[in-house]
Amino acid sequence: MTENQQSQESHVTQESGELTRRKIVVVGAGALAVAGLGGTAFAASAATEDGRATRSATSAQDDAEVCYRLTSETVEGPYYIDADKIRQDITEDREGIPLLLDLKVIDSETCKPIRNAAVDIWHCDAVGVYSGYEDMGNGGGGGGPAPTGAPPTDTPTDAPTGPPPGGGHQEPTDDTRYLRGTWRTDRNGHVAFRTVFPGWYRGRCVHIHVKVHVDGEWTDAGYEGGHACHTGQFFFDEESVLASAVVEPYASNAAERTTLTEDTIYDQSGTQGGLLKLRYGKRHIGKGVRGSLTVGVDPEATEDGQGAPPQPTTSASPSAS
């Protein structure tokens, strides 16, 4: 007795939306293919001495992906630059531990992959400096202990300095663009970037910023229109950060470090909150790290990260984003 088998076809809904003023211009040489990322100097599985891949214990928590859960939204932070680098390798000349960031973007309601989305990532270098804002130094002046004593009662006479609070945007101070880039998701919702393990600056734990744009159009000039349906951040467990801290140039970063549990942006919810799953050789993290995460978004929503920042907890210091 035979059984009839039915095949299922996946349908990708093409949604139209009013074009915005957002436009990405392709610059530089041709972008790397995903296959090229797989052939980096470090193995994608980051093997240990005996050839077996190792996953950090903390980042292995909450292994089961629950497709209907929205990944946490966060503030954009002051250092976003509307993407002008269409590329997967965003390293440029920055030194640091090689990091392969492998993401999958899905519709959190239907569980279907979102294809042709534009994914932006940006982060600081090993010593806490953001491209485009080198004049701001390590982290741009955020952080520090909470103020003590009575608040001042006199009227300030000097113009405020430093980055704007919350999701406010700071205009770039220079033309550098290292550790920034945009690439499209494939038919399975996957996108990969080659970069370096981020460093830290006072007031924030180690993190990577991300935006997901949908409803736009990919053209010969880049990506046009659409809207941001997700603005978030990816985080690294303490074990991996401590391992990186003994490797140069991270070891030269003298900034006071905020831990994952002290951070005012991370919501402590594991992978749903953006905690990456990491694979690397525990005794040889310098050879490379692979970070991965499934990002659940609502493609109908507009999440530009311009809302109010989370309220700091008693264990955390105020911070730039």
DAURSUL-V372606 format. One record per backbone hydrogen bond with DSSP energy under -1.0 kcal/mol. NH is the residue of the N-H (numbers start at 0). CO is the residue of the C=O. If there is no record, write none. Layout:
<<NH:CO> <NH:CO>>
This chain:
<<23:222> <25:220> <36:32> <37:33> <39:36> <45:42> <47:51> <50:47> <55:277> <60:57> <68:65> <70:295> <71:271> <73:230> <75:304> <86:84> <86:181> <89:193> <93:90> <98:194> <99:288> <100:192> <101:290> <102:190> <103:292> <104:188> <105:294> <106:111> <107:296> <110:106> <113:104> <115:184> <117:212> <118:182> <119:210> <120:180> <121:208> <122:178> <124:128> <127:124> <132:129> <135:132> <136:133> <138:127> <138:136> <167:164> <169:77> <172:131> <173:131> <178:89> <180:120> <181:84> <182:118> <184:116> <185:189> <188:185> <190:102> <192:100> <193:87> <194:98> <196:96> <198:124> <203:200> <207:233> <208:121> <209:231> <210:119> <211:229> <212:117> <213:226> <216:223> <218:221> <221:218> <223:216> <224:21> <226:213> <228:211> <229:211> <231:209> <233:207> <234:273> <240:236> <241:237> <242:238> <243:239> <244:240> <246:243> <250:246> <251:248> <252:249> <272:269> <273:270> <274:269> <275:234> <276:291> <278:289> <279:53> <283:280> <286:283> <287:284> <288:97> <289:278> <290:99> <291:276> <292:101> <294:103> <296:105> <300:297> <302:227> <315:312>>
